[in-house]
Amino acid sequence: MSSTDSTENYSGFTAEERAAMKEHAREEKKAASRRGASRAEKEAAAEQDVLAKIAEMQDADRVLAERVHAIVRATAPDLAPKLWYGMPAYARDGKVVCHFQCAEKFKNRYATLGFSDQAALDDGAMWPTTYALTTLDEEIEARITDLVKRAAG
């Protein structure tokens, strides 16, 4: 296969991916506009942004995102909430450690809880970094709590 064959088949980013990138650019501009604010003011504003985004989600995604948010905030209060590509994320020193992605965002059949390379989840030579979420019960919440504790270090 020649390189022209592969570029002819490339259809570019999906509409959802383009929307997420535009949303990320808006988030960065908004964060830049808060540069003169105190750390507490920035964190409070970012928390409000995350809660507003969660409130916009469809029912099933919203319920999951609210619980994940509550678990992360209770388990790792040192992780700062922020929006990341239009989704709730939790960061240390500006670097995302974990994030929630609703099913609706990319028309998936399930929401996900993901962890970046900043998360302290290393387990040998291979470990999962993203988990599918369809419902939450006590067992799943306990697993999320454990993952967040480990990820936050």
Backbone as JSON, one array per atom type, in Angstrom:
{
  "sequence": "MSSTDSTENYSGFTAEERAAMKEHAREEKKAASRRGASRAEKEAAAEQDVLAKIAEMQDADRVLAERVHAIVRATAPDLAPKLWYGMPAYARDGKVVCHFQCAEKFKNRYATLGFSDQAALDDGAMWPTTYALTTLDEEIEARITDLVKRAAG",
  "N": [[0.84, -1.17, 0.0], [0.65, 2.15, -0.89], [1.74, 5.41, 0.28], [0.0, 7.33, -0.64], [-2.33, 5.89, -1.01], [-3.12, 5.35, 1.63], [-3.6, 7.95, 2.57], [-5.7, 8.71, 0.98], [-7.78, 7.21, 2.01], [-8.1, 8.25, 4.48], [-10.27, 9.96, 6.52], [-10.19, 12.07, 8.19], [-10.72, 13.92, 11.28], [-13.51, 13.05, 13.34], [-16.75, 14.61, 13.64], [-17.36, 14.82, 16.33], [-14.83, 14.6, 17.5], [-13.59, 16.91, 16.47], [-15.22, 18.82, 17.69], [-14.57, 18.35, 20.38], [-11.88, 19.13, 20.39], [-12.15, 21.87, 19.82], [-13.55, 22.62, 22.07], [-11.6, 22.13, 24.0], [-9.74, 24.1, 23.32], [-11.24, 26.39, 23.99], [-11.42, 25.95, 26.74], [-8.74, 26.24, 27.5], [-8.34, 28.96, 26.88], [-10.12, 30.11, 28.68], [-8.97, 29.3, 31.1], [-6.57, 30.71, 30.89], [-7.55, 33.3, 31.11], [-8.02, 33.46, 33.77], [-5.65, 33.83, 35.07], [-4.74, 35.89, 36.78], [-6.1, 35.48, 39.09], [-6.49, 34.22, 42.49], [-5.19, 31.08, 43.73], [-7.17, 29.61, 45.08], [-9.48, 30.85, 44.1], [-9.27, 30.18, 41.39], [-9.46, 27.36, 41.53], [-12.02, 27.07, 42.63], [-13.59, 28.19, 40.6], [-12.97, 26.42, 38.52], [-14.02, 24.06, 39.57], [-16.74, 24.73, 39.57], [-17.12, 24.93, 36.8], [-16.77, 22.23, 36.07], [-18.9, 21.02, 37.5], [-21.04, 22.29, 36.23], [-20.78, 21.29, 33.63], [-21.22, 18.57, 34.11], [-23.9, 18.73, 34.91], [-25.13, 19.27, 32.49], [-25.15, 16.88, 31.16], [-26.72, 13.91, 29.78], [-29.21, 11.96, 31.51], [-28.32, 9.22, 32.38], [-25.51, 9.36, 32.02], [-24.99, 11.63, 33.57], [-25.64, 10.83, 36.21], [-23.64, 8.88, 36.67], [-21.33, 10.49, 36.33], [-21.65, 12.38, 38.4], [-21.37, 10.75, 40.69], [-18.77, 9.7, 40.29], [-17.34, 12.09, 40.4], [-17.85, 12.87, 43.07], [-16.63, 10.75, 44.42], [-13.91, 11.0, 43.61], [-13.3, 13.58, 44.61], [-13.65, 13.17, 47.35], [-11.85, 11.11, 47.89], [-9.36, 11.85, 46.85], [-8.62, 14.7, 47.56], [-6.61, 16.48, 46.9], [-6.36, 16.45, 44.19], [-7.12, 18.55, 41.56], [-10.19, 19.62, 40.21], [-11.01, 19.96, 36.76], [-11.91, 21.0, 33.44], [-11.44, 18.94, 30.63], [-11.01, 18.61, 27.38], [-13.72, 19.06, 27.28], [-14.79, 17.41, 29.22], [-15.15, 16.16, 32.61], [-12.25, 16.25, 34.62], [-9.37, 15.47, 36.64], [-6.66, 16.87, 38.2], [-3.14, 17.13, 38.98], [-0.91, 19.59, 39.75], [-1.61, 20.82, 37.35], [-1.56, 18.74, 35.51], [-3.4, 16.19, 34.08], [-4.67, 13.49, 35.93], [-6.77, 11.66, 36.21], [-9.85, 11.06, 34.43], [-13.27, 11.52, 33.39], [-15.4, 10.32, 30.9], [-18.3, 10.85, 29.19], [-20.8, 8.65, 27.78], [-22.29, 9.69, 25.71], [-20.69, 11.63, 24.5], [-18.89, 10.69, 22.44], [-20.62, 9.08, 21.16], [-20.7, 6.5, 22.27], [-21.34, 3.25, 23.73], [-21.03, 3.12, 26.41], [-19.94, 4.92, 29.33], [-16.69, 6.17, 30.34], [-13.99, 5.81, 32.67], [-10.94, 7.13, 32.9], [-7.32, 6.97, 33.16], [-4.33, 8.8, 33.24], [-0.83, 8.8, 32.22], [0.22, 10.0, 34.39], [-0.91, 8.89, 36.57], [-0.45, 6.74, 39.34], [-0.57, 3.88, 38.75], [0.87, 1.77, 37.86], [1.56, -1.62, 37.19], [3.45, -4.05, 36.92], [4.35, -5.06, 33.61], [2.15, -4.43, 32.12], [-1.02, -2.84, 32.32], [-4.45, -1.86, 32.91], [-5.79, 1.27, 31.74], [-8.11, 2.56, 31.24], [-11.51, 2.37, 32.06], [-14.64, 0.9, 31.48], [-17.87, 2.16, 32.23], [-21.08, 1.41, 33.23], [-23.05, 1.25, 35.16], [-23.23, 2.11, 38.64], [-22.5, 0.55, 41.65], [-22.16, -0.44, 45.11], [-19.86, -2.1, 45.12], [-18.51, -1.41, 42.71], [-18.09, 1.31, 43.19], [-16.33, 1.09, 45.34], [-14.16, -0.08, 44.06], [-13.48, 1.98, 42.28], [-12.79, 3.95, 44.14], [-10.48, 2.75, 45.26], [-8.82, 2.68, 42.96], [-8.55, 5.44, 42.42], [-7.29, 6.31, 44.77], [-4.83, 4.94, 44.56], [-3.97, 5.98, 42.09], [-3.64, 8.68, 42.68], [-1.51, 8.54, 44.29]],
  "CA": [[0.0, 0.0, 0.0], [1.46, 3.36, -0.95], [1.31, 6.44, 1.23], [-1.16, 8.03, -1.18], [-3.5, 5.06, -0.76], [-3.55, 5.52, 3.01], [-4.16, 9.28, 2.77], [-6.99, 8.78, 0.29], [-8.77, 6.58, 2.87], [-8.2, 9.0, 5.73], [-11.4, 10.87, 6.46], [-9.99, 13.16, 9.15], [-11.36, 13.8, 12.59], [-14.97, 13.02, 13.34], [-17.35, 15.86, 14.12], [-17.23, 14.81, 17.78], [-13.42, 14.88, 17.83], [-13.36, 18.33, 16.19], [-15.91, 19.58, 18.74], [-13.79, 18.21, 21.6], [-10.68, 19.97, 20.27], [-12.58, 23.26, 19.96], [-13.88, 22.81, 23.49], [-10.32, 22.2, 24.72], [-9.18, 25.43, 23.07], [-12.01, 27.32, 24.82], [-11.01, 25.72, 28.14], [-7.41, 26.84, 27.68], [-8.52, 30.41, 26.9], [-10.78, 30.44, 29.95], [-7.95, 29.15, 32.15], [-5.63, 31.82, 30.75], [-8.19, 34.52, 31.59], [-8.04, 33.4, 35.25], [-4.26, 33.84, 35.55], [-4.53, 36.85, 37.86], [-6.89, 35.09, 40.27], [-5.79, 33.39, 43.47], [-5.31, 29.63, 43.5], [-8.48, 29.21, 45.6], [-10.48, 31.34, 43.14], [-9.15, 29.35, 40.18], [-9.98, 26.02, 41.82], [-13.47, 27.19, 42.81], [-14.16, 28.4, 39.27], [-12.83, 25.17, 37.76], [-15.01, 23.12, 40.14], [-18.05, 25.15, 39.05], [-17.14, 24.54, 35.39], [-16.96, 20.78, 36.03], [-20.26, 20.73, 37.93], [-21.95, 22.75, 35.17], [-20.67, 20.33, 32.52], [-21.91, 17.36, 34.55], [-25.34, 19.02, 34.92], [-25.59, 19.27, 31.1], [-25.13, 15.51, 30.61], [-27.96, 13.13, 29.81], [-29.45, 11.35, 32.82], [-27.45, 8.08, 32.75], [-24.14, 9.86, 32.13], [-24.93, 12.59, 34.67], [-25.61, 10.08, 37.47], [-22.3, 8.31, 36.79], [-20.34, 11.57, 36.5], [-21.81, 12.94, 39.75], [-20.79, 9.82, 41.66], [-17.31, 9.68, 40.09], [-16.84, 13.37, 40.92], [-17.89, 12.81, 44.53], [-15.6, 9.78, 44.86], [-12.57, 11.58, 43.41], [-13.11, 14.7, 45.52], [-13.51, 12.65, 48.72], [-10.71, 10.2, 47.98], [-8.11, 12.56, 46.51], [-8.95, 16.14, 47.53], [-5.5, 17.25, 46.35], [-6.51, 16.52, 42.73], [-7.96, 19.69, 41.23], [-11.09, 19.38, 39.09], [-10.88, 20.85, 35.61], [-12.46, 20.43, 32.21], [-10.41, 18.46, 29.71], [-11.73, 18.26, 26.16], [-15.14, 19.13, 27.56], [-15.19, 16.39, 30.18], [-14.55, 16.32, 33.94], [-10.94, 15.65, 34.83], [-8.81, 15.77, 37.96], [-5.26, 17.07, 37.89], [-2.14, 17.53, 39.97], [0.01, 20.54, 39.13], [-2.06, 21.08, 35.98], [-1.49, 17.55, 34.67], [-4.54, 15.3, 34.34], [-4.4, 12.18, 36.5], [-7.89, 10.82, 35.8], [-10.91, 11.8, 33.77], [-14.52, 10.84, 33.07], [-15.93, 10.64, 29.57], [-19.66, 10.33, 29.09], [-21.06, 7.82, 26.61], [-22.85, 10.53, 24.67], [-19.66, 12.48, 23.88], [-18.44, 10.11, 21.17], [-21.66, 8.13, 20.76], [-20.3, 5.17, 22.73], [-22.41, 2.57, 24.47], [-20.74, 3.21, 27.83], [-19.05, 5.98, 29.79], [-15.39, 5.63, 30.76], [-13.13, 6.45, 33.66], [-9.6, 6.91, 32.39], [-6.18, 7.41, 33.95], [-3.2, 9.17, 32.39], [0.47, 8.29, 32.65], [0.52, 10.64, 35.67], [-1.5, 8.05, 37.62], [0.47, 5.75, 39.89], [-1.26, 2.59, 38.67], [1.76, 0.79, 37.25], [1.46, -2.97, 37.73], [4.21, -4.91, 36.01], [4.61, -4.56, 32.27], [0.9, -4.08, 31.45], [-2.14, -2.6, 33.22], [-5.5, -1.07, 32.26], [-5.81, 2.7, 32.03], [-9.46, 3.05, 31.02], [-12.52, 1.43, 32.53], [-16.01, 1.16, 31.04], [-18.84, 2.29, 33.31], [-22.48, 1.41, 32.8], [-23.79, 1.54, 36.38], [-22.39, 2.11, 39.83], [-23.04, -0.02, 42.88], [-21.15, -0.32, 46.17], [-18.62, -2.78, 44.73], [-17.83, -0.6, 41.69], [-17.62, 2.53, 43.86], [-15.14, 0.72, 46.14], [-13.06, -0.27, 43.1], [-13.09, 3.32, 41.81], [-12.1, 4.58, 45.27], [-9.15, 2.17, 45.32], [-8.05, 3.14, 41.79], [-8.23, 6.85, 42.59], [-6.27, 6.4, 45.83], [-3.54, 4.53, 43.99], [-3.59, 6.91, 41.03], [-3.22, 9.94, 43.28], [-0.23, 8.28, 44.96]],
  "C": [[0.89, 1.24, 0.0], [0.93, 4.39, 0.03], [0.12, 7.22, 0.69], [-2.43, 7.23, -0.98], [-4.01, 5.29, 0.66], [-4.13, 6.91, 3.24], [-5.49, 9.43, 2.06], [-8.1, 8.18, 1.16], [-8.98, 7.34, 4.17], [-9.32, 10.02, 5.61], [-11.28, 12.02, 7.46], [-10.69, 12.89, 10.46], [-12.87, 13.75, 12.43], [-15.49, 14.37, 13.84], [-17.21, 15.95, 15.64], [-15.8, 15.13, 18.22], [-13.1, 16.35, 17.58], [-14.01, 19.2, 17.27], [-15.12, 19.52, 20.05], [-12.53, 19.08, 21.55], [-11.03, 21.45, 20.4], [-12.91, 23.57, 21.41], [-12.61, 22.94, 24.32], [-9.68, 23.58, 24.53], [-9.92, 26.49, 23.89], [-11.61, 27.19, 26.3], [-9.66, 26.38, 28.43], [-7.51, 28.37, 27.73], [-9.14, 30.86, 28.22], [-9.79, 30.35, 31.1], [-6.96, 30.31, 32.1], [-6.24, 33.12, 31.27], [-8.24, 34.59, 33.12], [-6.64, 33.53, 35.85], [-4.03, 34.8, 36.71], [-5.25, 36.48, 39.15], [-6.04, 34.27, 41.23], [-6.01, 31.92, 43.15], [-6.7, 29.13, 43.94], [-9.59, 29.64, 44.64], [-10.47, 30.51, 41.86], [-9.78, 27.98, 40.39], [-11.5, 26.04, 41.99], [-14.17, 27.37, 41.46], [-14.1, 27.12, 38.43], [-13.83, 24.13, 38.26], [-16.4, 23.46, 39.62], [-18.19, 24.77, 37.58], [-17.43, 23.05, 35.25], [-18.4, 20.43, 36.41], [-21.29, 21.16, 36.89], [-21.94, 21.78, 33.99], [-21.39, 19.04, 32.88], [-23.42, 17.56, 34.49], [-25.93, 19.0, 33.52], [-25.74, 17.86, 30.52], [-26.52, 14.88, 30.66], [-28.02, 12.35, 31.11], [-28.46, 10.25, 33.21], [-26.0, 8.54, 32.94], [-23.99, 10.78, 33.34], [-24.83, 11.87, 36.02], [-24.22, 9.48, 37.7], [-21.26, 9.39, 37.09], [-20.43, 12.2, 37.88], [-21.16, 12.04, 40.79], [-19.27, 9.77, 41.53], [-16.72, 10.96, 40.66], [-16.79, 13.33, 42.45], [-16.82, 11.87, 45.07], [-14.21, 10.39, 44.75], [-12.33, 12.7, 44.41], [-12.93, 14.23, 46.95], [-12.23, 11.85, 48.9], [-9.38, 10.91, 47.77], [-8.37, 14.06, 46.42], [-7.82, 17.01, 46.98], [-5.54, 17.3, 44.82], [-7.52, 17.63, 42.42], [-8.88, 19.36, 40.06], [-10.83, 20.4, 37.99], [-11.61, 20.21, 34.44], [-11.3, 20.07, 31.3], [-11.12, 17.9, 28.5], [-13.23, 18.16, 26.43], [-15.66, 18.13, 28.56], [-14.53, 16.64, 31.53], [-13.22, 15.57, 34.05], [-10.41, 16.15, 36.17], [-7.3, 15.75, 37.81], [-4.43, 17.4, 39.11], [-1.14, 18.4, 39.22], [-0.32, 20.76, 37.65], [-2.07, 19.88, 35.06], [-2.6, 16.57, 35.06], [-4.06, 13.95, 34.85], [-5.51, 11.2, 36.11], [-8.98, 11.69, 35.2], [-12.12, 10.91, 33.5], [-14.92, 11.26, 31.66], [-17.31, 10.02, 29.45], [-19.85, 9.56, 27.78], [-21.51, 8.68, 25.42], [-21.78, 11.27, 23.87], [-19.21, 11.97, 22.51], [-19.37, 9.01, 20.69], [-21.27, 6.69, 21.08], [-21.45, 4.54, 23.5], [-22.16, 2.58, 25.96], [-19.84, 4.42, 28.11], [-17.71, 5.35, 30.18], [-14.77, 6.48, 31.86], [-11.71, 6.11, 33.23], [-8.53, 7.5, 33.28], [-5.03, 7.69, 33.0], [-1.91, 8.51, 32.9], [0.93, 8.96, 33.94], [0.0, 9.82, 36.84], [-0.51, 6.98, 38.05], [-0.19, 4.37, 39.93], [-0.39, 1.48, 38.08], [1.68, -0.55, 37.97], [2.15, -3.92, 36.77], [4.41, -4.25, 34.66], [3.35, -4.12, 31.54], [-0.21, -3.91, 32.49], [-3.19, -1.77, 32.49], [-5.41, 0.4, 32.65], [-7.18, 3.31, 31.82], [-10.45, 1.96, 31.38], [-13.89, 1.85, 32.02], [-16.93, 1.22, 32.26], [-20.24, 2.29, 32.73], [-23.4, 1.72, 33.98], [-22.8, 1.56, 37.53], [-23.16, 1.47, 40.97], [-21.93, 0.07, 43.92], [-19.82, -0.94, 45.79], [-17.83, -1.94, 43.72], [-17.31, 0.69, 42.31], [-16.38, 2.25, 44.69], [-13.94, 0.52, 45.21], [-12.55, 1.07, 42.58], [-12.31, 4.04, 42.91], [-10.67, 4.07, 45.36], [-8.27, 2.66, 44.17], [-7.64, 4.6, 41.96], [-7.18, 7.06, 43.66], [-4.89, 6.05, 45.28], [-3.06, 5.52, 42.95], [-3.03, 8.21, 41.59], [-1.89, 9.8, 44.04], [-0.31, 8.55, 46.41]]
}
